[in-house]
Amino acid sequence: MSDRLIVVSTDCHAGLPIAEYKPYVESRYHEMMDLAVPIQLDMMARASKSFLIEEINEAWRAPIRRQLTGAWDYRERLEMLAGDGIAAEVLFPDGITENNTPPFGAGLGLSPRDAVPELQWAGAMAHNRWLAEFCANDPDRHIGVASIPLLWDVQQAVEAVRWCVDNGLRAVMIPTLWGENPPYHHTRYHPFWEVCEELQVIVHFHSGPAPHPEYFGRDWPQEDSSDELPGAMGIYVSEVMWWLYRPLTFMIWGGVFERFPRLKAVIVEGGTMFMLPPWLRLLDHNYHDVQFSAKLGDFRAHLSMAPSDYYRRNVAIGASCVPRTDLELRQAIGPDQIMWGSDYPHPEGTWPHTAAYFEKTFAGFPETDGRKILGENAVAFYGLDRDKLQTVADRIGPDPSIFSGGNPESSPERPR
């Protein structure tokens, strides 16, 4: 029996170049898509210029342009997974990196800002149709996360979840921000939580979304106001993780996990996993410290557990590119909650140097915990077929010598 590691990346991205989504968009929206795509490409170019240093980004991309097409090309995808030693992956939509985002604002953020609900739904379902087709190549290895613009129509979202399950997708991403819409402690969302619990569909929140105009100017990305807003990027990166944690704060205090105890949720690519313990302490402090908040009334009676208990029962962390310093906090974060991710194909991710990352980050790390974080936690949380993934890992998985810092005498096979 092989002891090679089962690695599951819980943060990978995939999607077609935006114009190529047209065959997956309902025909009644084709004319609108023809008008919208050039505008969306221009907006993405402006956003990219605002967020990325062009020279650095191009220097990173230049030697790996072909491999980056693995974001939509299946053969390249398999090459990437083999090179990284990844047995299975969780697939989110993409954004500005390769201009491979769904149309009509249905990409990674699913932002309600300036969105046209009907069109955002059309773009989301186009991506979901393509994603179901892509993952059908090998459903045991590709766990597709469908895009669900929940804010606009809860019943439509419920029907979309059922469509997703019928088409092989058992995970969904909903907006991290709700804008002027009701937040996630509102009872209007109960039918959605109920269907996800019933069908064992896992709910995801991905980092990145934030009220960007507050940081970068009212007319961002159409207008560059950086000269008038010094420190905007530093403020954004210092606060963006709170927008990722915020849905869970509302769901925990709103009793969502109390009412739907088998509902599962994941927050992905926070980049600040070290902030989870103080966030949990804050929630628990407000739960236990009755005297301090007595004048506010009893806002705990509808909960049967402390907030951190719901977190440990219902929530997992997609820990993209996690550094060793964060892993040392695993007991406070929850060693069974942490699930590694590569963030392919983004430049801040570990690819194409994942093997070196493993050796550096996990040298001297306890093997039991390391196996959990790199794959076993995800196998359990997503209900994956471990035996099938072990067969894949036997061919491409990393050797457990990464935990001792040694190098195996022979490398695993890298099938082409």
Buried (B, 14 or more C-beta within 10 A) or exposed (E): EEEBBBBBBBBBBBBBBBBEBBEBBEEEBEEBBEEBBEEBBEBBEBBBEBBBEEEEBEEBBEEBEEBBBBBBBBEBBBBBBBBBBBBBBBBBBBBBBBBBBBBBBBBBBBBBEEBBBBBBBBBBBBBBBBBBBBBEEBBBBBBBBBBBBBBBBBEBBBEBBEBBBEBBBBBBBBBBBBEEBEBBBEEEBEBBBBBBBBEBBBBBBBBBBBBBEBBBBEEBBEEBBBEEBEEBBEBBEEEBBBBBBBBBBBBBBBBBBBBBEEBBBBBBBBBBBBBBBEBBEEBBBBBEEEEEBEEEEEEBEEBEBBBBBBBBEBBBBBBBBBBEEBBEBBEEBBBBBBBBBBBBBBBEBBBBEBBEBBBEBBBEBEBEBBBBBBBBBBBBBBEBEBEBBBBBBBBBBBBBBBBEEEEEEEEBEEEE
